[in-house]
Amino acid sequence: MTDSRDTLAQSQMINLPAGRFHYISWRAERTELPSVVLLHGVTSSAQSWVRVGPALADRYRVYALDMRGHGDSIKPARGAYSLRHSADDAMAFIEALGLERPVLIGHSWGGATAIVLASGASTSKPVPNLAQLILEDPAHNLGRGDPEKRAADFTKDIGRPADELRSEIAAANPSWAEADIEGKIDALHKVTREAVVSIFCEAGQTGKLLPLLANITTRTLLMRADPTLSSTLDDAAWEQAKQYLPAHSRAVQITGAAHNIHRSKFSEFVQVVKEFLHVLNV
């Protein structure tokens, strides 16, 4: 971690209905502040947000959850990795901490989870009251295609030696900070292949995700990575998603950003997020 405010980070465990989960928080003791909940992507962990957490902690209590099968959270067997499962985890986390109207930020798989949670898809439970919703290159097509083939690119690095991963991740992602690289290595040593394959196998149970945006009432920021650098949203999906967004929402493309926008274009990501949240002193 490189930010001077990293001393505010706290690692904690919490019991939720599905089991024991790990999370990292920044300024959680400042209960008078509004809150932000961060959901990471496949084969990442709460460590994905080690720079974003401190950057938002000037105005918010920030909580980054290790999602099921990842980090130091529970590792369920196959059959428990649908987007509804991960959405229920996020909802239970919000409720357990007593967070009122949190901002919810989800990247990739975390973005897909956030769509399911905010839209109320596949459940009769009430939708949580969110202040704002931020979707960072959401993985709207997780359930398409052969799950084993789709998961292959994600599972090939699981458990590999840290030295090999460090040099390869740094070479492939020259704009990542050291903290981003180390967080990814840690995540790759804790996630299981079974969890990753299960996510791809079970993601399709919820159906198409982009139309669910029409059911969301929370003001939403949709962020897309550069479409020439492996964004999950091609031009057709981007235009479709924008049509579904609720009123007063924003759609922003970050030119030059790869899929991990908050790692590859950290400053730009934070600026867009803070402007959307009306926190302008970046």
Secondary structure, DSSP 8 states (H G I E B T S, - for coil): --SGGGGGEEEEEEEETTEEEEEEEESTT-TTS-EEEEE--TT--GGGGTTHHHHHTTTSEEEEE--TTSTTS----TT--SHHHHHHHHHHHHHHTT-SS-EEEEETHHHHHHHHHHHTTT--S-----SEEEEES--TTTTSS-HHHHHHHHHTTTT--HHHHHHHHHHH-TT--HHHHHHHHHHHTT--HHHHHHHHHHGGGG--SGGGGGG--S-EEEEEE-GGGT-S--HHHHHHHHHHS-TT-EEEEETT--S-HHHHTHHHHHHHHHHHTT----
